[in-house]
Amino acid sequence: MAETADITNYTTTLQEVLITRKDWLDRSELVRLKENLRAFQVSYASLYNIFLKKKLIDEDPYKQETKISELEVPESGAFQEAKRIEQLSVRLSNFDNQLDFLVNFYQLGMDFLNLDRIKRIVGLVRYIDWTGLSPDSQSLMTKAVSEMANTSKVGVDTLTLSIIGESLSKLSKTTVIVMTILKDLNKYFREEYKAGMRQSITQSMSASEATPENIKKKMPSAMPGSPFYRELIEEIIKEDYSENGTDLRDGVLNSLRVVETKQKAAKAAVNYKAILLDGIQVIGGASNSLAEISAKLADNQAVMDSRKKSFFETIKELIRQITNAEPPEVIYNVEFVDATKGVPVKEKVYFHSFMSDLDKKTKILTSFVRGPAYTKLSNMTEEQIIGYLERNISDVQKIHKTLGALDDFFKANVVPADRGKIKGIKPELSALKNTFVKANQLRYDYSAQKEEEEQMKRLGVNVSAPTSSETDHAAPPATPPAPAPAP
């Protein structure tokens, strides 16, 4: 049994080790976590869009209206076979929304995360077992997605088949990496919780007093708002009051310490222009989605125009066609939800002008991928390239908002008899969003790395030397992740 002084010294040492560990996790592992979660989300979105296009699931009409304030793992229980497509459509749409919230809005920082939030992220990542995707899986959702993935490969072109294979492979690999990092984070927050418990409650207790029941009674006054984790309380009692407590405490410290390995050779300077040009090519890829959307909108407008016309309207349309005159402008009053304020906003869309601008933007974006514009941009300065990148990301984001509103407008305002003729664009909108999100990430990566280099220069550090993430490693090496962190 440990003396009070031993526990006090251990608590002090533990706090010092936790501070160092937190710094390492924040600047190294959380960066890796964000990168791999983004790759995970993009890969799932690609697969989800293929499922939609293959009609294996239906569009969720409420997808864009979903408001998320905290991560929640979607429903995974059994459902009636008669409602299979309906239930899978809702669940996979919810999963897509949750991943989008996690990657683009969640605060993945050490001061925000805790044991409960780590558990939520683990539950989301493991909602579908991508490492064991099989029709024989005991997990209902894993089994269903495996069957859909196999079905989606039938009768598709080589490119789509490649996208499916790459997405599944990426989801499996990133799952393993993310789970390993989450296990490391979970270890830190477990020991942080135990350190706080010792400091506030247990280090002044005798062995006979230190029971889970007594500790729980003291928590409301000593640690108000803190959850009671019996498993961790029992670990504290074993580490501080059992005969092998010293060995257990030493094991905890050794598992948390960050050690420096032999310094690697200096790494090559970052090619910042290449990052920006990658972003240009990524946003240029939006041209494919825009072209598909433009064709569908033209068809939808034709449906709207096909309503029964009066005699004079028919004569006017005939004269316009004979004289090759421009069609009269069509104005639609659309509505969308302001993402920042959560309130509805109305907007007038001059349809033919909008479609003309959409065609011009599609051609510009196409030239970023395989046209002369890319060559021209390659010869520009970084400042000029990032200006083009930011402007086009902003343009695509605005177009995405208007397109979503038009999609809702057409569906709501077509006459009931023609409702089945209206073509939805939700899958293309989802693909478009993934494109500008990925391009935006490259822009952020450029800015972050550039700022880091400038800070290093101001501190007089040789920027060609290896970064801390190359020389710092947790000791001992991480073991394969458990199914979910406890508690």
Contacts in CASP RR format, 6 or more apart in sequence:
PFRMAT RR
TARGET T0000
AUTHOR 0000-0000-0000
METHOD contacts of the structure
MODEL  1
MAETADITNYTTTLQEVLITRKDWLDRSELVRLKENLRAFQVSYASLYNI
FLKKKLIDEDPYKQETKISELEVPESGAFQEAKRIEQLSVRLSNFDNQLD
FLVNFYQLGMDFLNLDRIKRIVGLVRYIDWTGLSPDSQSLMTKAVSEMAN
TSKVGVDTLTLSIIGESLSKLSKTTVIVMTILKDLNKYFREEYKAGMRQS
ITQSMSASEATPENIKKKMPSAMPGSPFYRELIEEIIKEDYSENGTDLRD
GVLNSLRVVETKQKAAKAAVNYKAILLDGIQVIGGASNSLAEISAKLADN
QAVMDSRKKSFFETIKELIRQITNAEPPEVIYNVEFVDATKGVPVKEKVY
FHSFMSDLDKKTKILTSFVRGPAYTKLSNMTEEQIIGYLERNISDVQKIH
KTLGALDDFFKANVVPADRGKIKGIKPELSALKNTFVKANQLRYDYSAQK
EEEEQMKRLGVNVSAPTSSETDHAAPPATPPAPAPAP
1 207 0 8 1.000
1 241 0 8 1.000
1 242 0 8 1.000
1 243 0 8 1.000
2 10 0 8 1.000
2 240 0 8 1.000
2 241 0 8 1.000
2 245 0 8 1.000
2 246 0 8 1.000
2 249 0 8 1.000
4 203 0 8 1.000
4 204 0 8 1.000
6 246 0 8 1.000
7 198 0 8 1.000
7 202 0 8 1.000
7 203 0 8 1.000
7 240 0 8 1.000
8 203 0 8 1.000
10 198 0 8 1.000
10 240 0 8 1.000
10 249 0 8 1.000
11 195 0 8 1.000
11 198 0 8 1.000
11 199 0 8 1.000
11 203 0 8 1.000
13 253 0 8 1.000
14 191 0 8 1.000
14 195 0 8 1.000
14 198 0 8 1.000
14 252 0 8 1.000
14 253 0 8 1.000
14 256 0 8 1.000
15 195 0 8 1.000
15 199 0 8 1.000
17 253 0 8 1.000
17 256 0 8 1.000
17 257 0 8 1.000
18 188 0 8 1.000
18 191 0 8 1.000
18 192 0 8 1.000
18 195 0 8 1.000
18 256 0 8 1.000
20 257 0 8 1.000
20 258 0 8 1.000
21 188 0 8 1.000
21 256 0 8 1.000
21 257 0 8 1.000
21 258 0 8 1.000
21 474 0 8 1.000
22 110 0 8 1.000
22 188 0 8 1.000
24 258 0 8 1.000
24 472 0 8 1.000
24 474 0 8 1.000
25 110 0 8 1.000
25 184 0 8 1.000
25 185 0 8 1.000
25 188 0 8 1.000
26 109 0 8 1.000
26 110 0 8 1.000
27 468 0 8 1.000
27 469 0 8 1.000
28 468 0 8 1.000
28 469 0 8 1.000
28 472 0 8 1.000
29 181 0 8 1.000
29 184 0 8 1.000
29 185 0 8 1.000
30 108 0 8 1.000
30 109 0 8 1.000
30 110 0 8 1.000
30 185 0 8 1.000
31 469 0 8 1.000
32 177 0 8 1.000
32 181 0 8 1.000
33 108 0 8 1.000
33 178 0 8 1.000
33 181 0 8 1.000
33 182 0 8 1.000
33 185 0 8 1.000
34 103 0 8 1.000
34 108 0 8 1.000
36 174 0 8 1.000
36 177 0 8 1.000
36 178 0 8 1.000
36 181 0 8 1.000
37 99 0 8 1.000
37 102 0 8 1.000
37 103 0 8 1.000
37 108 0 8 1.000
37 174 0 8 1.000
37 178 0 8 1.000
38 103 0 8 1.000
38 438 0 8 1.000
38 441 0 8 1.000
39 170 0 8 1.000
39 174 0 8 1.000
40 99 0 8 1.000
40 125 0 8 1.000
40 170 0 8 1.000
40 171 0 8 1.000
40 174 0 8 1.000
40 175 0 8 1.000
40 178 0 8 1.000
41 99 0 8 1.000
41 100 0 8 1.000
41 102 0 8 1.000
41 103 0 8 1.000
42 434 0 8 1.000
42 437 0 8 1.000
42 438 0 8 1.000
43 166 0 8 1.000
43 167 0 8 1.000
43 168 0 8 1.000
43 170 0 8 1.000
43 171 0 8 1.000
43 174 0 8 1.000
44 95 0 8 1.000
44 96 0 8 1.000
44 99 0 8 1.000
44 167 0 8 1.000
44 171 0 8 1.000
45 96 0 8 1.000
45 99 0 8 1.000
45 430 0 8 1.000
45 431 0 8 1.000
45 434 0 8 1.000
46 163 0 8 1.000
46 167 0 8 1.000
46 431 0 8 1.000
46 434 0 8 1.000
47 149 0 8 1.000
47 152 0 8 1.000
47 164 0 8 1.000
47 167 0 8 1.000
47 168 0 8 1.000
47 171 0 8 1.000
48 92 0 8 1.000
48 96 0 8 1.000
48 430 0 8 1.000
49 427 0 8 1.000
49 430 0 8 1.000
49 431 0 8 1.000
50 152 0 8 1.000
50 160 0 8 1.000
50 163 0 8 1.000
50 164 0 8 1.000
51 57 0 8 1.000
51 92 0 8 1.000
51 148 0 8 1.000
51 152 0 8 1.000
52 58 0 8 1.000
52 59 0 8 1.000
52 426 0 8 1.000
52 427 0 8 1.000
52 430 0 8 1.000
53 427 0 8 1.000
54 151 0 8 1.000
54 152 0 8 1.000
54 156 0 8 1.000
56 85 0 8 1.000
56 148 0 8 1.000
56 151 0 8 1.000
56 152 0 8 1.000
57 85 0 8 1.000
57 88 0 8 1.000
57 89 0 8 1.000
57 92 0 8 1.000
57 93 0 8 1.000
57 148 0 8 1.000
58 85 0 8 1.000
58 86 0 8 1.000
58 89 0 8 1.000
59 89 0 8 1.000
59 93 0 8 1.000
59 424 0 8 1.000
59 426 0 8 1.000
59 427 0 8 1.000
60 89 0 8 1.000
60 90 0 8 1.000
60 93 0 8 1.000
60 94 0 8 1.000
60 426 0 8 1.000
63 93 0 8 1.000
63 96 0 8 1.000
63 97 0 8 1.000
63 426 0 8 1.000
64 337 0 8 1.000
64 404 0 8 1.000
65 337 0 8 1.000
66 94 0 8 1.000
66 97 0 8 1.000
67 342 0 8 1.000
68 97 0 8 1.000
68 98 0 8 1.000
68 101 0 8 1.000
68 105 0 8 1.000
70 120 0 8 1.000
71 98 0 8 1.000
71 101 0 8 1.000
71 102 0 8 1.000
71 106 0 8 1.000
71 117 0 8 1.000
71 120 0 8 1.000
71 121 0 8 1.000
71 124 0 8 1.000
72 98 0 8 1.000
72 120 0 8 1.000
73 98 0 8 1.000
73 120 0 8 1.000
73 123 0 8 1.000
73 124 0 8 1.000
73 127 0 8 1.000
74 91 0 8 1.000
74 94 0 8 1.000
74 95 0 8 1.000
74 98 0 8 1.000
74 127 0 8 1.000
75 87 0 8 1.000
75 91 0 8 1.000
75 94 0 8 1.000
76 91 0 8 1.000
76 127 0 8 1.000
76 139 0 8 1.000
76 140 0 8 1.000
76 141 0 8 1.000
77 140 0 8 1.000
78 140 0 8 1.000
79 87 0 8 1.000
80 87 0 8 1.000
84 144 0 8 1.000
88 144 0 8 1.000
88 148 0 8 1.000
91 141 0 8 1.000
92 145 0 8 1.000
95 124 0 8 1.000
95 127 0 8 1.000
95 128 0 8 1.000
96 430 0 8 1.000
98 124 0 8 1.000
99 124 0 8 1.000
102 121 0 8 1.000
102 124 0 8 1.000
103 437 0 8 1.000
104 437 0 8 1.000
107 113 0 8 1.000
113 185 0 8 1.000
113 189 0 8 1.000
114 189 0 8 1.000
115 186 0 8 1.000
115 189 0 8 1.000
115 190 0 8 1.000
115 193 0 8 1.000
115 227 0 8 1.000
115 229 0 8 1.000
115 485 0 8 1.000
115 487 0 8 1.000
116 227 0 8 1.000
118 182 0 8 1.000
118 185 0 8 1.000
118 186 0 8 1.000
118 189 0 8 1.000
118 485 0 8 1.000
119 484 0 8 1.000
119 485 0 8 1.000
119 487 0 8 1.000
121 182 0 8 1.000
122 179 0 8 1.000
122 182 0 8 1.000
122 186 0 8 1.000
122 484 0 8 1.000
122 485 0 8 1.000
123 484 0 8 1.000
125 175 0 8 1.000
125 178 0 8 1.000
125 179 0 8 1.000
125 182 0 8 1.000
126 175 0 8 1.000
126 179 0 8 1.000
126 483 0 8 1.000
126 484 0 8 1.000
127 141 0 8 1.000
128 139 0 8 1.000
128 141 0 8 1.000
128 142 0 8 1.000
128 145 0 8 1.000
129 137 0 8 1.000
129 139 0 8 1.000
129 142 0 8 1.000
130 168 0 8 1.000
130 171 0 8 1.000
130 172 0 8 1.000
130 175 0 8 1.000
131 172 0 8 1.000
131 175 0 8 1.000
131 176 0 8 1.000
132 142 0 8 1.000
132 172 0 8 1.000
133 142 0 8 1.000
133 145 0 8 1.000
133 146 0 8 1.000
133 149 0 8 1.000
133 168 0 8 1.000
133 172 0 8 1.000
134 142 0 8 1.000
134 143 0 8 1.000
134 146 0 8 1.000
135 143 0 8 1.000
135 146 0 8 1.000
135 147 0 8 1.000
135 150 0 8 1.000
136 143 0 8 1.000
137 143 0 8 1.000
137 146 0 8 1.000
149 164 0 8 1.000
149 168 0 8 1.000
152 164 0 8 1.000
153 161 0 8 1.000
153 164 0 8 1.000
156 164 0 8 1.000
176 480 0 8 1.000
176 481 0 8 1.000
179 481 0 8 1.000
180 478 0 8 1.000
180 480 0 8 1.000
180 481 0 8 1.000
182 481 0 8 1.000
182 485 0 8 1.000
183 478 0 8 1.000
183 479 0 8 1.000
183 481 0 8 1.000
183 482 0 8 1.000
183 485 0 8 1.000
184 474 0 8 1.000
184 478 0 8 1.000
186 485 0 8 1.000
186 486 0 8 1.000
187 255 0 8 1.000
187 256 0 8 1.000
188 256 0 8 1.000
190 232 0 8 1.000
190 485 0 8 1.000
191 252 0 8 1.000
191 256 0 8 1.000
193 226 0 8 1.000
193 229 0 8 1.000
193 232 0 8 1.000
194 232 0 8 1.000
194 235 0 8 1.000
194 236 0 8 1.000
194 239 0 8 1.000
196 223 0 8 1.000
197 215 0 8 1.000
197 223 0 8 1.000
197 232 0 8 1.000
197 233 0 8 1.000
197 236 0 8 1.000
198 236 0 8 1.000
198 240 0 8 1.000
200 222 0 8 1.000
200 223 0 8 1.000
201 215 0 8 1.000
201 218 0 8 1.000
201 219 0 8 1.000
201 222 0 8 1.000
201 223 0 8 1.000
202 210 0 8 1.000
202 215 0 8 1.000
202 236 0 8 1.000
202 237 0 8 1.000
202 240 0 8 1.000
203 240 0 8 1.000
205 214 0 8 1.000
205 215 0 8 1.000
207 241 0 8 1.000
210 236 0 8 1.000
210 237 0 8 1.000
210 240 0 8 1.000
210 241 0 8 1.000
211 237 0 8 1.000
212 230 0 8 1.000
212 233 0 8 1.000
212 234 0 8 1.000
212 237 0 8 1.000
215 233 0 8 1.000
216 228 0 8 1.000
216 233 0 8 1.000
219 226 0 8 1.000
219 228 0 8 1.000
229 487 0 8 1.000
230 487 0 8 1.000
231 486 0 8 1.000
231 487 0 8 1.000
232 487 0 8 1.000
238 245 0 8 1.000
238 248 0 8 1.000
239 245 0 8 1.000
239 248 0 8 1.000
239 249 0 8 1.000
239 252 0 8 1.000
240 249 0 8 1.000
242 248 0 8 1.000
254 475 0 8 1.000
254 476 0 8 1.000
255 475 0 8 1.000
255 476 0 8 1.000
257 475 0 8 1.000
258 472 0 8 1.000
258 473 0 8 1.000
258 474 0 8 1.000
258 475 0 8 1.000
259 472 0 8 1.000
259 473 0 8 1.000
259 475 0 8 1.000
260 471 0 8 1.000
260 472 0 8 1.000
260 473 0 8 1.000
261 471 0 8 1.000
261 472 0 8 1.000
261 473 0 8 1.000
263 466 0 8 1.000
263 471 0 8 1.000
264 466 0 8 1.000
264 470 0 8 1.000
264 471 0 8 1.000
265 466 0 8 1.000
266 462 0 8 1.000
266 464 0 8 1.000
266 465 0 8 1.000
266 466 0 8 1.000
267 464 0 8 1.000
267 465 0 8 1.000
267 466 0 8 1.000
267 467 0 8 1.000
267 470 0 8 1.000
268 464 0 8 1.000
269 463 0 8 1.000
269 464 0 8 1.000
270 449 0 8 1.000
270 453 0 8 1.000
272 382 0 8 1.000
272 446 0 8 1.000
272 449 0 8 1.000
272 450 0 8 1.000
273 378 0 8 1.000
273 382 0 8 1.000
273 385 0 8 1.000
275 442 0 8 1.000
275 445 0 8 1.000
275 446 0 8 1.000
275 449 0 8 1.000
276 382 0 8 1.000
276 385 0 8 1.000
276 386 0 8 1.000
276 389 0 8 1.000
276 442 0 8 1.000
276 443 0 8 1.000
276 446 0 8 1.000
277 374 0 8 1.000
277 377 0 8 1.000
277 378 0 8 1.000
277 385 0 8 1.000
278 442 0 8 1.000
279 389 0 8 1.000
279 438 0 8 1.000
279 439 0 8 1.000
279 442 0 8 1.000
279 443 0 8 1.000
280 368 0 8 1.000
280 374 0 8 1.000
280 377 0 8 1.000
280 385 0 8 1.000
280 388 0 8 1.000
280 389 0 8 1.000
280 392 0 8 1.000
281 368 0 8 1.000
281 369 0 8 1.000
281 374 0 8 1.000
282 435 0 8 1.000
282 438 0 8 1.000
282 439 0 8 1.000
282 442 0 8 1.000
283 365 0 8 1.000
283 368 0 8 1.000
283 389 0 8 1.000
283 392 0 8 1.000
283 393 0 8 1.000
283 396 0 8 1.000
283 435 0 8 1.000
283 436 0 8 1.000
283 439 0 8 1.000
284 365 0 8 1.000
284 366 0 8 1.000
284 368 0 8 1.000
284 369 0 8 1.000
284 392 0 8 1.000
284 435 0 8 1.000
285 365 0 8 1.000
285 368 0 8 1.000
285 369 0 8 1.000
285 435 0 8 1.000
286 365 0 8 1.000
286 396 0 8 1.000
286 432 0 8 1.000
286 435 0 8 1.000
286 436 0 8 1.000
287 362 0 8 1.000
287 363 0 8 1.000
287 365 0 8 1.000
287 366 0 8 1.000
287 368 0 8 1.000
287 369 0 8 1.000
288 431 0 8 1.000
289 428 0 8 1.000
289 429 0 8 1.000
289 431 0 8 1.000
289 432 0 8 1.000
289 435 0 8 1.000
290 358 0 8 1.000
290 361 0 8 1.000
290 362 0 8 1.000
290 365 0 8 1.000
290 399 0 8 1.000
290 432 0 8 1.000
291 362 0 8 1.000
292 425 0 8 1.000
292 428 0 8 1.000
293 358 0 8 1.000
293 403 0 8 1.000
293 425 0 8 1.000
293 428 0 8 1.000
293 429 0 8 1.000
293 432 0 8 1.000
294 355 0 8 1.000
294 358 0 8 1.000
294 359 0 8 1.000
294 362 0 8 1.000
296 423 0 8 1.000
296 424 0 8 1.000
296 425 0 8 1.000
296 428 0 8 1.000
297 355 0 8 1.000
297 403 0 8 1.000
297 406 0 8 1.000
297 410 0 8 1.000
297 425 0 8 1.000
298 355 0 8 1.000
299 421 0 8 1.000
299 423 0 8 1.000
300 410 0 8 1.000
300 414 0 8 1.000
300 422 0 8 1.000
300 423 0 8 1.000
300 424 0 8 1.000
301 330 0 8 1.000
301 351 0 8 1.000
303 410 0 8 1.000
303 414 0 8 1.000
303 418 0 8 1.000
303 421 0 8 1.000
303 422 0 8 1.000
304 410 0 8 1.000
304 413 0 8 1.000
304 414 0 8 1.000
306 418 0 8 1.000
307 415 0 8 1.000
307 418 0 8 1.000
309 317 0 8 1.000
319 325 0 8 1.000
320 327 0 8 1.000
320 328 0 8 1.000
326 352 0 8 1.000
327 352 0 8 1.000
329 350 0 8 1.000
329 351 0 8 1.000
329 352 0 8 1.000
329 353 0 8 1.000
330 350 0 8 1.000
330 351 0 8 1.000
330 352 0 8 1.000
331 348 0 8 1.000
331 349 0 8 1.000
331 350 0 8 1.000
331 351 0 8 1.000
332 348 0 8 1.000
332 349 0 8 1.000
332 351 0 8 1.000
332 406 0 8 1.000
332 409 0 8 1.000
333 346 0 8 1.000
333 347 0 8 1.000
333 348 0 8 1.000
333 349 0 8 1.000
334 346 0 8 1.000
334 347 0 8 1.000
334 348 0 8 1.000
334 349 0 8 1.000
334 402 0 8 1.000
334 405 0 8 1.000
334 406 0 8 1.000
334 408 0 8 1.000
334 409 0 8 1.000
335 344 0 8 1.000
335 345 0 8 1.000
335 346 0 8 1.000
335 347 0 8 1.000
335 405 0 8 1.000
335 408 0 8 1.000
335 409 0 8 1.000
336 344 0 8 1.000
336 345 0 8 1.000
336 347 0 8 1.000
336 401 0 8 1.000
336 402 0 8 1.000
336 404 0 8 1.000
336 405 0 8 1.000
336 408 0 8 1.000
337 343 0 8 1.000
337 344 0 8 1.000
337 345 0 8 1.000
338 344 0 8 1.000
338 345 0 8 1.000
347 402 0 8 1.000
347 405 0 8 1.000
349 402 0 8 1.000
349 405 0 8 1.000
349 406 0 8 1.000
351 406 0 8 1.000
354 402 0 8 1.000
358 399 0 8 1.000
361 395 0 8 1.000
361 396 0 8 1.000
361 399 0 8 1.000
364 373 0 8 1.000
364 392 0 8 1.000
365 392 0 8 1.000
365 396 0 8 1.000
367 373 0 8 1.000
367 374 0 8 1.000
368 374 0 8 1.000
368 377 0 8 1.000
368 392 0 8 1.000
377 384 0 8 1.000
377 385 0 8 1.000
377 388 0 8 1.000
380 388 0 8 1.000
386 443 0 8 1.000
386 446 0 8 1.000
389 439 0 8 1.000
389 442 0 8 1.000
389 443 0 8 1.000
390 443 0 8 1.000
393 436 0 8 1.000
393 439 0 8 1.000
393 440 0 8 1.000
393 443 0 8 1.000
396 432 0 8 1.000
396 435 0 8 1.000
396 436 0 8 1.000
397 436 0 8 1.000
399 432 0 8 1.000
400 429 0 8 1.000
400 432 0 8 1.000
400 433 0 8 1.000
400 436 0 8 1.000
403 425 0 8 1.000
403 429 0 8 1.000
403 432 0 8 1.000
404 425 0 8 1.000
404 429 0 8 1.000
407 424 0 8 1.000
407 425 0 8 1.000
407 426 0 8 1.000
407 429 0 8 1.000
410 422 0 8 1.000
410 424 0 8 1.000
411 419 0 8 1.000
411 422 0 8 1.000
411 424 0 8 1.000
414 421 0 8 1.000
414 422 0 8 1.000
453 463 0 8 1.000
456 462 0 8 1.000
456 463 0 8 1.000
457 463 0 8 1.000
END
